[in-house]
Amino acid sequence: MIATENNLIQAIESNWISLLLSIAVIALLYWLARRRVSFGYRVLLALGLGLAVGIALNAFKIDATSIGTIGSIYVNLIKMLVMPLVAVLVITSISSISSLGHLRKIGVKTISLFLVTTGIAALIGLLVALALSPGAGIEQSAPEDFQAREIPTFSQVILDLTPSNPINDMAQGKVVPVLIFAIFIAVALVHLNSRKPEAAEPVKKFVDSFAQVMHQVTKYIIRLTPYGVYALIGAMAARYGAETLKPLIGVIIATYVALLIHFVLTFGGLVTFAARVNPIKFLRKAYPTIAVAFTTRSSYATLPVNLEVLTKRLRVSPRIASFVAPLGATMNMNGCGGVWPAIVAIFVAEVYNVPLGISDYILIVLVSMISSIGVAGVPGPASISTTVVLTALGLPLDGLGLVLAIDAIVDMGRTAVNATGTTVTTLLVAASEGEFDRESFDRNEEDPLELNTA
């Protein structure tokens, strides 16, 4: 008991400045919520305040552990939603589709778009890296404690994707096995409903009711987003100083330039010409998804927000959104599996003076596309995808250790692009299937996200 009290006193003594600042910021954000300031503005303000507080704490070498703890609590709460939400949404969305042929068509469209956009992302990352040469002039050895992540064999990947114990898979955070199990349940419901509707009806009612309960829980947690955004950005800014980042600033710039180009040209082009939607209007409506993805650095944590945005702001049918969005949170790797491996490959080749040719560049794009699907559900997909690309090119795997210091910084942009890619793909699939309410979108009709309550 005495030791616990001493630890608490020590924590307060070392963190009192960051605690007071955090209390002031949280109080301000709460007051703004009570004043009905929009969710988007509060998230943007929280991002700016977190950046300012974090930079100040870093400059004066003040402990920011308390801010990081607040951010971790938020991320844990929102991750709590992922497994039950994914399972119930997949079951409800598929069981609402009467034709299995229609289901196959939607699945092929979705995965094809994921692959194509990831290939384009890898190509953009490659061209930007070649143009900016982020590794030029860098002479730095890999960290001594760095160990290259093991690439799972093909058979191991298949085994990991196969559900063996759904409850255990949920507990371990394995999304893909849970998705597959939910698909089995949903397909069985479709078959049973066509033959014995009276037997399937109680299960469908239970799943629908559970989905509504999960939606309500989701609303409670998402309302905490501005506070979580402040804490996550504040902890990030307090952790990384300018001196740590100087040698790798070229990689950061190259990554964000490539991500921005992919965001504007690829996503903007698809939204404008394929979905025939005003890209500025799309960006404004999709902003909550982008902001949450950027700050949480988790596609899974962004999923509840993205589903709300897709159905209530972008006017995509819940059936399409509930099918494509969970799949995208697992498989769509435009940033992590496309842009990042390509840039790191060029960076490592420059640092170690390994010449690359046209065939190597083609290999980078192809391997990035394939590995983005192959690492679905594997923890740390960016590291695994990059390891696969470096191995395919015969580049030193120690090179991946050189960019560990900036991984969290670039991961914000990578995740934002991943989540936006899923949003764009969902819109395209919905538009092609006639499940996008274009008139309502054009009239700026939006259902409230119910996020303005403190």
N, C-alpha and C positions, 0 to 999 in steps of 0.2 A: 504493500500500500504506500509506504514511504517512498519507495523507488518510483512508483507511478506518479506520485505528486511531484517528485523532483524532476522527472522527465517532462511533465506538463509545465512546470515553472520554467525549466530551461528552454522549452519550445517557445513559450510566450516571450521570454527575455530576448531570444535570438530572432524572433519574427515579429516583434510588436509593431515595427514601422510598416512592414508589408501588410500586417493584419489591419491596422488602422486605415491604411490606404484602401484596402479591399472592402472594408466595411463602408467607407465613404462612397466608393464607386457603386457597390451593390445597393446602398440606400438611394443613390441618385437614379439608378436604373429602375428600382422599384417605384420610386415617385413618378418617373416618366410613364411607367406602365399604368399606374393608377390614373394618370392624366390622359390615358388613352392614346399616347404617342404610338405610332405604328410599329409593328414588330421589326420590319426591315430597318427603320431608322435606329431603333434601339440596338440591334445587332451591329450596325455600322459604327455607332457611337462606342459600343463596348469594345469593338476591335481597336478603335483609335485610342481609347483610354488604356486598354491593356498594353498596347505598344508603348505609349508614353510612360506608364508606370514601370514597365519592364526595363526599358532603356535607362530610366533614372536609377532603379535599383542596381542594375549592372554597373553603371558609372560610379556609384558610391560603394560598391561591393557589399550590398545589404542582402541578407538571406531572404530568399523568395520562396522557401519551402511551402509556406502556408498557401500561397497563390496556386502552386502546383497541385496541392492537395484538393483545393476547391475544384480545379479543372478535372482531376482524376475522378472525383465523386460524380461530376456531371457525366463524364464519359461512361463510367460504370453503370449509372442509371439508364442511360440511353441504350447501352449494349444489352441491358437486361431485357429490353423489348424485342431484340432481334429474333431469337429462336422461335418463341411462340407466335410472333407476328408473321414471320416468313412462312411457317407451317400452315397457319390458318388462312393466310391470304392466297397461297398457292392452291389450297384445297377449294376455297370458295370460288376463285377465278376459273379454275379448270372445270369444276363440277357445274358451273353455269354455262359451259359450252356444250351444246348437245351433240355436235359432230366431232369425232376424233380426227377426221380428215382436216377439219378447220383448225384443230389444235396443232397438227403437224405443220400446216402451212404457216401458222404464226411462229412456231418454233424455228423453222428454217429461215424465215425472214429475219428474226431477231439475232440468231447466231451469225448469219451472214453479214449483217450490219456491224456486229461487234468485230468480226475478223477484218472486214474492209477498212473500217475507221482506225483500227489498231495498226494495220499495215501502212496507212497514210501517215499516221502519227510517227511511226518508226522512220519513214522516209523523210519527213520534215525534221525530225531530230538529227538524222544523219547529215542532211544538207546544212543545217544550222551549225552543227559541230565542225563540219569541214570548213565552213566559212569563218567561224570565230576562233577556231583552234584553242579550245579551253585549256589544253595541257601544255601549250608552248611555254618553254622556259622554266617549267616546274621541275625541281630536283628534290624529291622527298621520298623517304622510305615508308613502307607500310607499317602500321602499328605492330609491335611485337606480339600483342595478344590477339591479333586478328586471325580468325580461322574461317576459311571459305565454307560457305554452307553447302552441305551435301545435296547433290541433285538426285531426287528420287528416281528410281528406275521406272520404266513404263508400267511394268506389272504392279509395282508398289503404288503408283498413281491410281491405277484402276481399282486396286484393293481399298485404297483410302477413300475413294469416291463411293464405294459400295456400302450401303448401310448394313450394319450387323446388329447393333443395339441402338435404336433411335433415341432412347432416353440418355444413354451414355454419350452418344454423338452430340446431343443438345448440351449436355454438361461440359463437354470438351470444346464447344464452340465450332464444331465441324458443320458448316452450313450446307455444303453440297450433299452429303448423305441425308441430311434432314429434308432438303429439297426433293431428293429422289423418293424418299419415303412418302412425303406429302403427295407427290405425283401419283404414286401407286394407289394411295387412298382415294385421290380425286378421280382417277380413271375407273377404279372399282365402283365408285359412287355413280359415275355416268352410266356404266354398264348395268348396274343394279337398278338404277332409276328407270331405264328403258324396259326392264323386264318385270321388276317388282317395285313400283313406285312407293307402295305403302311401307316397304322395308327400308328404303333409302331415306324417306322423308324425315324420320326422327333424327338421323345423323346430320342431315343437311340443316335442320333447324338448330341443332346444338352448335354446329360449326358457325352458322350465321350469327347466333347469339354471342358466341365466344368472340367472334370478330368484332362485334360492336363493343364488347367490354374492352378488348385490346385497343380499339380506337380511342376509347375514353381515357385509358391509362396513358396512351401515347400523347394525348393532348396535355395531360398533367406534366409530363416530363419535358415536352418540347417548350413549354412556357418558361422553363429554366434556361433556355438557350442563350439569351444575352449575358447572363451571369457566367455561364460556362465558357462563352467566347472570350469574355474579359480575362478569365483565369488562365485559359489555355494560351492565349497570345501573350499575356503578361509573363507567364512562366517561361515561354519560349524566348522572349526578348531579354529576360533577366539572365538566362542561361548562356546565351551566345554573345560574346563581345566581338568587336571589329577585328581585334588581333587574331582571333581564332579563324575568322572567315577570309582574311586577306588573301592567303595563297590559293584559295578555291573560289574566289569571287567570279572567275571566268566560267566555271562550271555552273554556278548559280545563275549567272546572266544568260548563258547559252540555254539552260534548261527552261527558264521563264520566257525567253524569246521564242523558243520552239513551242512551248505550251500555248503562248498567246497567239502565234500564227495558226496553230491547229484549231484553237478556239474560234478565231475570227474567220479563217478561210474555210476550214472543213465543216465545223458546226454551223457557222453562218451561212455557208453555201447550201448545205443540206436543208436547213430550216427555210431558206429563201426560195430555193428552186425545186426541191423535192416535196417539202411539206406545203410550200406556197404560203408562208407565214411571215409577217413583218419581224425581222430579226431583233430589232430594238424592243418591240413589244414582248417578244419571247424572252429576251434577257431580263426585262423588268419583272415579268411574272415568275421566272425561274430563279430570281435572285436569292430567295431564302435557302434553296437547295445548295447553290454555289457557296454561299457564306458559311453554312454549317459544315459542308464538306471541307472547305479551306481551313477552318479552325479546329475541327475534331480530327482531321486526317484519317477518317474511317468511312468507307463506303457503306458499311453495315450500320454505323451510327446515323448516317445521313438518310438511310432508307425510310424511316417513318416520316421525316419532313418531305422527302421527295414524293412519296405517295400522296400526301396532302396537296402539294403543289400541282402534281399532275392532274388530279381529279378536280380540284377546286379552283385552280387558277388557269391551268392550261386547257381544261375542259376535255380531258381524255377520259374515256369510259373506265370505270373501276375494274371491269373485267380485263382489259388490256393492261392497265397500269399494274394490277396485282400480279399479272403473269410476267411481264417484261422487267419491271423494276427489281424484284428480288433476284432474278436471273442476272441482271446487269451488275448488281452489287457484288456478285461472285465472279462473273466471267468477263466483264467489260473493263479492259486494262489499257485504255488509250494512253494514259500518263505513265503508269507504273510499268506496263509491259511493252509500250511502243516508244515513246519519246526517251525515257530514261535509259534503257539498255543501249540504245543507239548512241546517245551522247557519252555515256560512260565508256563504251567500246572505243570510240575515237579518242577520248581523253587518255585512256590507259595505253593505247597504241602510241600516242605522242609522248607520254611520259617515259615509256620504256623503249622508244625509238624502234617500234615494230612497223614496217611498211605494210600498208593495206592496198589492195587493188579493187578493180570493179567487181570481180567475183565475190570478194569479201563484203563489199557494200550490199550486194544483192542478198548474200547470206544473212547479213544483219537484219534486213527487212523480213525475210521469210522466216527465220528462226524466231524473231520477235512475235510475229503473228501466231505461229504454232505454239510457242511456249506460253503465250498469254492465256490460251485455252487449257493447256496442259497443267498449269499451276493453279487452276481454279480451286479455291478452297484451301490451298496450302498457306500457312501463316507466312507473312512477309513476302508477298508475291513479287515486289519490285526487286528484292535481293535475289530471289530464285531465278526470275526471268533474266536478270543481268548476268548471273552466274552461268546460265545456259548459253547465252550469247557469247560470253567471253570464252567458254570452253569450246564452243563450235568454231571460234576463230583461232583457237590456240594461244590466246593472250594470257598473261600471268593473272591468276585469280587473286593474288595479293593486291592487284590494282584496285579491287573493289574496296579494300580497306582504306585507301586514300580518301574516299569520299564519304566515309562514315560520319565525319564531323558535321557535314551539311545535310545529311539524309533527312532529318526532321524538317529542315527549312524548305527543301525542295518538295518534300512529301505533301506539304500543304497545297502547292500548285498542282502536283500530280493527282491528288485525290479530287480536287475541284474539277479537273478535266475529266477524270473517270466518271464522276457523278453527273456532270453535264452531258457526257456522251450517252449515258443511260437515259437521261431525260429526252435527248434528241431522238434516240432510237425508239423510245416508247411513243413519241409524237409521230414519227414516220410510220411505224407499224399501225398505230391507231388511224392515221389518215388513209393509209392504203386499204384498211379494212372497213372504212366508213364508220369508225367509232371515235371520231374527233368532232366535237361540236364547233365547227368553224364559225358559224354565225354568232354564237355566244361568245367565242374568243374575240372575234372582230369588234363586237359591241362592248368589249371590256367587262363582261359580266363575270363576277367572281364571288364564290361563296366564301364567307369569312373563315380564316384558318383557326379561329378561336385561340389566337396566341397573344392577344393584347391584354389578357388578364395577368396580373402579377403572380 
